[in-house]
Amino acid sequence: MILEGMNDHWNTSLQGATRQKLDAFAKLRGRSVRPGQFWDVVIITAADDRQRAAYELQVAEKLQRKELPLGLPYHVFADPPGPKIGNGGSTLYSLQQIQNKYGDKVRGFRVILIHAGGYSQRLPSASALGKIFTALPLGEPLYQMLELKLAMYIDFPSRMQPGVLVTCADDIELYSVKGGGAVAFDRPGFTALAHPSTLSTGTAHGVFVLEPAEGTEPGDLEYRSCRRFLHKPSVQEMHSSGAVCSRAAGTGAGGQWAGRPEFVYTDSTYYVDPDTAGRLLGLLAEIGPLGCEIDAYGDFLQALGSGATSAYTKNTTNVTKEERNLVEVRGKIFDLLEGTPLNVILLNNSKFYHIGTTQEYLFHLTGDPNLRAELGLLSDAFSVCPADASKNPAVCIIHSVLHPACTVGLGSVIEYSRLGPNVTVGGNTVISSCWIEGDFNVPSDAFIHSLSLSVNRATFFVTIAFAVGDNLKQSVPSVSGIGQLQFYGRSLLECLGLWGLSVQDLQFSGDTSCLSLWTAKIFPLCCDLKSSFKLSLNMITSLQGRSSFTFPEDVKLFSLQEALQCKDLEEMLKFRKELHRDISEEKLKQS
């Protein structure tokens, strides 16, 4: 979600402002913060208790290594068992959790709530450890998304009244304000950040319909009132509702709108004041256990503003699964929030980057010169790797050890892995948590990720391998439809034939009325990490050459969904610690 065509001055200003935030956060890492200097409470949401335990372990290790500010609580709250409740439901339950824990004192807290639940089916390398712990080629110690989110919002707590800031784990917002201006959250109701975006971008996000301006010249930072909030609107709806903005040449921040007559303001992060948060908490008490998915943006923000209507409560176009009480719950939310102000902070010198899919991940880390310059991303982040890879902006190596004789293709990302000599990795490929030893050619456009599993109290390994563009969410209702599922350029039915399996041999985990690549049991369980990689690589290379591949006799096959249920987080983190030790020793030798 990037408004293309920005001039060099804009990129330079974003780079400078971002560097200031990163430097300010670096001074707080590993130090106890003073009241008002940082957040009073940091909350991370999780999909279930299993994910909560994984997140808590990783946060604890970060605190032990002094990678985060100290002296404040970091809470991980899991959604309750039962139906999916969405990030809106997670928001309500998180408010309930901190109310139960701190009582009325919470009204004086400045809280950041980061939505990180879900299993990242569009970026599976983040599935096991969580997308909030996705590594970035930045910082020393290495940043993950958690550190970056906290760094980018480093200025907010000191300029924010008590309340809750709601954000998501898989996006990055960069902004700059001339003349030392600052974002302040000090108004009642909701206050949302807004970013200028193309109309096509607006169709996949929330769009603000602003009240008329008071005639002041627009600058980098504007405080406005919002009449309506549109959730994933069509271009026609944006025009008819008055959401489309335009600026004459030479106006606005740096004249960057010259030659661009139309744009909209899209959403990212928002603030809720204590009174409004208390009313939402009361709503949860009234409704009782949620039985449907609530959207923290579409269902909350559409109820706000002077022009809001209840029509959206019956519109289920963007709902993946409509539960029977969804319309009723939406109606209650609208009745509760109707008339609540929606303040908007226009960040006219800003960019919003989403890193929630494999394609976005590869592009932003290897192909996007703007984000690289603005954020200061590296080609070689805390790694030992060949010189040509460490200097190539189209390659990204993160926390890995690569033999000098291995080769990495353009547009590829290697993270938390070991690659020996005679290993060649094709272009546009992700290698994550793998150990590759031997004479291997990894194809282009591949996604390969190894997981450690605990099965019957023993340690095993599974390596999942897909094409970068495979749709793991696509599902069919029965086995007769598996020919519609595409795996590495072939129908899953054709793959079975090349692997010596029949349709009867194929099994799925989880809900048998919803069959997908996510639940297909096709990945072999192995006793060691290197063999696991080799077997799964042979699976996908057989599809490229239409050559046969035979699974070892009596091998047990796992789905990605099943592997995540058995993941051995301690073993995965142990592998990373061993990499850390070897990288540190090598860098000490070099110095």
N, C-alpha and C positions, 0 to 999 in steps of 0.2 A: 504494500500500500504506500506507494511513493509518488509524489508529484514530480514527474520528470522535467528536465530542461532547466534546472536551477543554475544560476550563474556562479562564477568562481567566488564572488564575495560571500554568497550565501554559504557555500561549502566551507570557506575559511572561518566564517563566524560560528558555524556549528562546531567545527573542529576545536576552536578556542574555548567555547562554552563547555563543550563536553570534557575537554582536558581539565578545566577548572573543577568540574564535579568529580572526576576520577581522582584528582589530587586531594580534594577535600575528604573523600571517602577513604583514601589510602591512609590518611592521618588518623583515622578512627579505628582501623582494623587492628584487632588485638588489644585495644585500650578500653578502659571503662569510660562510658560516656556520662556527661553531666546532664541533669534535668533540663529539657528543652533543646539539647544539642542534637538529639536523635529521636527516633520513635520510642514511645513508652512501651509498646507491645508490637511484636511482629507475629502475624498469623499466616500460616500456610495451610491451605485446605488439601485434603486427600480423599480419594474415592472410597476407601474402605480401611479397615484396621490393618490389613497387611501392608498397604501402601503407607499408612501412617507410621508404622514401625520402621519401614525403610527410610522414610524422610527424617524421622527423629534420630536415627542412627547417623545419618549423614550430617545433620545439623550439629549433633554432639561432636562429631569428629572435626568439623570446621571450627567450632568454638575451642576445642582442645588445641588445634593448630594455630589458633589466633588469626583466623582468616575473616572473622566478623567482628563488629563492635561488641564489646562486653558490657555487662552490668544491666541488662534488660532481659525480659523473658521472650523466648522464641517458642511459640506454640504451634503444634500441628493438630488440626481438628479433622477427624474423619467423618464422612457422611454416614448417617445411620444405616443399618442393614435394611434391605427392601428395595423398592423401585428407585430408579435414578431420579434425582431431585434437581439436577442442573446447577449451574453456578449461582443462580438466584436462591435456590434452596440451601446451598452451602453457605451463602451469605447469612441467611436467617439463622441457621443452626450455629454458625460461628458467633453471631451476636448473642445467642442464648448461652453458649459455652463461656464466653468472657463475663457475661452477667452473672452466671452461676459461680464463677471463680472469684470475681472481684467485687461483686455487689454494686452499690451505687458509686463506688470510687471510679468505675469505668467511665462515668460521664466526664471526668476530668482528664482522660487519657487521649493521646494522639496515637491512633492505631493504623497500621497498614495491613490490609488483608489481601494476600496474593492467592488467586485461584490457580491451583496446580493439580487438581484431581483429574481423573481420566487416565487412559493408558496409551495415549499418543500413537494411535494406529496409523497416522500419516507420517510419523517420524519414529519408527520403532526402536531406534537406538536410544531413545529417551524413555522407552516403556518400562524397563526394569528399575532404573534408579529415579525416574521422574523428570519431566521436562524443565522443572525449576532448577535441576542440577545438570542441565546441558552445558557442556564445556565450551568456552569461547577462547579464541587465540588472542588473549589479552591479559595483562597484569602479571604481577609476581608477588605473592603466590597467584597461580592461575585463577582467573575469574570463571565462575559459572553464572547461569542466568540469575541466581539469587543475589549474588554480589552486584551484578550490573543493575538490577532493578533498584536495589538500595542506593547505589551510587547515583543513578540518574535522578532520583528523588531526594538527594541529600539536602537540598535547600528547603524542602517542603515543611518539615516539622516545626522549624523556627518561625514560619510564617503561616501557621495553620492553627485555627481554634481547635479545641478538643473535638474529636469526631473520628470517623473511619474513612480511610482512603482505600477504594476498591480498585484492584488492577488484576491483570492476567500474567501468567508465567512465560508466555511465548511471544511477547512483542517487545520492541525497543522504541522508545520515544526520545528523540533528540530535539532540542530547541535552543534558541538564543534570543536574548532581549538586549537591544541597544541601550546604552546609558545606565546600566546597572539596575534596570527594572527587575521585579521579581514576581513570581506567581504567589498569590495569597488566597488561602481558603478561609474566609472569615464571614461568610454570608449564610443565612438560614436556608434550610432545604437541601437540595442537591446542587453541587457545583462541578461541572464537567470540563475537561480539557477538550479542545477542538482543533483539528488540523486541516489545512486546506488540501483538497484532494480532487482528482478528476471525477467526473460523473460516473464513469465506469467503475471506479473504485467504490463509490458510494453505494452501488447496487449490492455489494457484499458486506456492508457495514451499517452502522447507525449514522443517520444524517440529521443535523440540526436545522430547524426552520427558525431563523432569528427574528426577534422583534426589530422594527426599524431603528437604525442608528440615529444618534442625536446630532449628526452633522459634523462630528469631529473627524479629523484626518486619520485614517487608519495607520497604525504602527505595528511594531513587532508583537505587542501585547494589548489586547482589548478585552474589557469586561462587558458582556452583553447579556440580555435576557433572551430566553428561548421560548418561542410560542408553541412549537410542537417538536416532537422527536419521531423520526421515521426509522423503522427497522428494516434494513435491506430493501429499500424502495426501488421501483423501476425508474428509469430516466424520465418517463412521462410523469410519474407521481412527483418526482423532485421538482419538475417545472411547474406543475399545476398547484403545488402546495406553497411555492415561493421559496424553496430551499436553495435554488440556484443563485449564485452571486456573480458579480462581474465588477471589474475595475478598469478604469481607463488607463491608457499607457502613461507611465510616469508616476502613478499613485501607488500607495502601499509601501511596504518595506523594501527599499532598494529598487523599486520599480520592477520587481520580478514578475508581475502579472501582465506586463506589456505583451501584447500579442496573444494573450490567453483570456478570451472574453468570458469564459464560464468555468465555474468551479463550485464545489460544495464543501462544507465543514463536516468532517467525520469524527467519530468518538474514539476514545481510548480508555482513559482513567477518570474516575469521579470520586468526589468527597460527599459524605453524608454527615450532617450535623447531629449532635446527641439527641435532640428532641425527635427528629425524624427517625433516627435509628431505634429509639425507644418505641415509637409507633409501629415500626416494622416488627419489632420483637413481640409486641402485643398481638399483632396479626398471627404470628406463628402459634401463640397460645390459643387463639380463637379457632384456627383451622385444625390444630392438632397435627399428628404425623402426616407429612406430605406424601401424596400418592402419585405425583406427576412432576415433570421437569419444569422448573421455573427459570427463566433467563434473567440474569442480573441486569441486563441492558434492555432487551426488548420488552420485558414485562414490567420492569420498574420505571424506566425512563419514558416509555410511551404514555404513562399515566400523568406525566408532569406538563406544566406549561399552561398558559391561558387558552390555547387552542386545542388541547387534548380532548379526544372523545373516546368513548368505550368501544368503538367499532372494532379496534384491533383485538379485543378479547376473544372474538369469535373467529378471527382469521388464523387458521392453522397451517398456512402455506409453508412456513419455514420450520415446522415441527417435525422431527424425525419419527416420533411415535406419539400419537395423540391418546392420552389417558382420558378416562371417562369424566374425571372431575376437573380437567384443565381449564375449561371455559369458566366454571364456577369459581375456581381459585383466582383466575385472572380478574374476574369481576370484583372479587373482594379486595384485591390489590388496588384496582382502579378506584374503588370507593374510598379506600383509606388514603390514597395519595393525591386524589383529585384536588387541584388548587394549590398544591405544594410548588414553590418556585423551582425552576430549573435555570440556574445561572450558568453561563458558558464563558470560559476563558479562551479567547481565540489566540492561538500561538501561530502567528503568521509566518514566522521563521522557524518552521518545525518540519520534521519528518517522522513518519510512523513506519517501522519495519516489522513485518510479521515473520517469525521463524518457526512455523508450526508444521511444515511439510518437508519431505526430503528434498524436493526441488528447490524450495525457498532456502533451506539450509545450505545446499551446495552453492546456489547463486550468491547468497550474501557473504559466504566465507571465501569464495574463490573468484567470483565473476563480477562483483559490484565494486567499482573503484570508489564510489561515493561513501559507502558505509566504511570501507577500509580506511579512507582518509579521515572521515569524521570521528570514528571511534578509535582509530589507531590500531587496527587489527594487524596481526603478524602472519607471515607464512610459516614460521617455525616458532611455536610457543612451547617453551619448556620441553624440548625434545633433543634427541640426538639423531641427525639425519644427514643425507648427502648434501653437499654444498649447493648443488643446482636447485634442489627442492627448497632449501631454506631461504633462497633469494628470489624465488619465483612467486609473484603475486597471484598466479592462477593455481597454486597448490597450497594446501593447508595441512600442517602436521601439528597435532596437539598431544602433549604428554605421551610421546611414543619414542621407541628406539628402533631406528631403521639402519640396516647395514649400509655402508657406503656404496656397495655394489648393486643395491636394489634400485628400481625405477618406478616413479609415480607419474601417471599421466595428468594432463592439464584438467583442471576443474574437479579434482578429487580431494577428499578429506580423509585423513588417517587420524584416528583418536584412540588413545589408551591401548596401543597395540605394539607388537614386536614383529618386525619383518626382517628375515634373514637375507643372505646373498642370493642372487639369481631369482629374486621375486620381482615380477613386473605387474604393476597395477595399471589398468586401463584408465581412460579419462572418464570424468563425470561419475565417479564411483565413491562409495562410502565404505570404509573399513573401520569397524568399531569393536574394541575389546577382543581382538583376534591375536593369535600367535601363529605366524606363518613361517615355516621352515621347510625348505626344499625348492625344487625347480618348478615354480608355479607361475602361470600367467592368469591373472585375475582379469576377467573381461571388462569392457567399458559398460557404463550405465548399470552397474551392479550395486546392490546394497547388501552387505554381509556383516553380521553382528553375532558375536558369541556370548552365550550366557552360561553361568555356573549354576548347577542345580543340586538340590539335596533330595535324593530319592532313597527311601528306606534307610535314612541316616548315613548314606554314603554320598560322596561327591561325584557328580557326572557333569557332562558338558553337552550343550546343543548349540549348533551354529545355524542361524536362520539366514536364508539367502533369497532375495527377491530382485527383480528389476526395479530401478529407481522409480519408474512410472506405474508399477503394479498397484492396483486398488485393493487394499486389504479389507476395506469396509463393504465392498460389493458382496451381496449375498443372494443365494437362491434358496427356495423353500424345500427342495428335496434333492437327492442324489442324481435324479434324472436330469437335473439342470446344470450339473457341474461343468459341462462343456462351455457354458457362458463365462466361467471364471478364467481369466487370463493370467498365466504365470510365465513370466519371462518370454513374452511374445508367442506363447503357445496356449492352446486351451488346456485346462487342467486334465481333461480326458486324454489328450494326446500325450501329455507328460507321463501319465500313468503307464501308457504303453511303452514308452522309451525306458521307463524305470523297471519294467517287468512286473508291474502291479495291475490287478484287475479292479474294476469298480467296486467289487465286493471286498477287496482288500483295504480300500480307503475308509478311514474312520475320521470322525469329527468330534471335537470336544464341545462341551457346553450345550446350548440350545440347538437341538437337532432339527428345528424348523427354520433355522437361519444359518445356512452353511456358507462359509467364506474361506479365503486364504488365511485369515486370522485364526480360524478354528480347525483347519485341515491338518491332520496328523501325517506330516510328510518329512519331518526332519529327524535324522537318526540320533539316538542317545549314545554318547561315547565316554570312554573312561579318561581321556586326556584332551586337552584343549587343541593341540596341534592336529590330532586325528579327526577331531570334530570339524575343524575348518576344511581339511582335505576332502572328507566325504561330501560335505555340502557343496563345495566348489565343483566336485565331479558331477554332482546332480545338475547344476545349471549349465556347465560346459557341455554335457551330453545333449542338452536341449538346443544349444547353438549349432552343433554339428550333426544333429539328428542321429547321434550314436547311442547305443544302448548303455545303460548303467544298471548294475545290480546291487541292491542293498546287501550288507553282510547277513549271513544266516542268523535267524533268531534275534535280529536287531529290534529294539523297541523304538517306535516312531512317536514323536511329540508334535503338537501344534505350538505356535507361538503363545497362544492363550494359556495352554497347559503348562508350558515352560515357565511362564511368569508366575503361575501359582506355586511352582516348586523352586523358584529362584533362591540361590544361596548368596545373599547380599554380602555376607562377611567374606566369602571366597572371592567375589568380584572385586571388592575393595582391597583385599590382600594382594591381588594381581596388580592393582594400581599402585599400591605402596611399594611393591618390588620394582616396578618401573621407576617410581620416584627415586628410590635408592640408587638405581643404576644410572639414571640421568644425572643425579646430583654428583655422583662419583666421577662421571665422565666430564662434567663441566668443571669440576675441581681440578682434574688433570689438565684440561685445556687452559685453565687460568694460570 
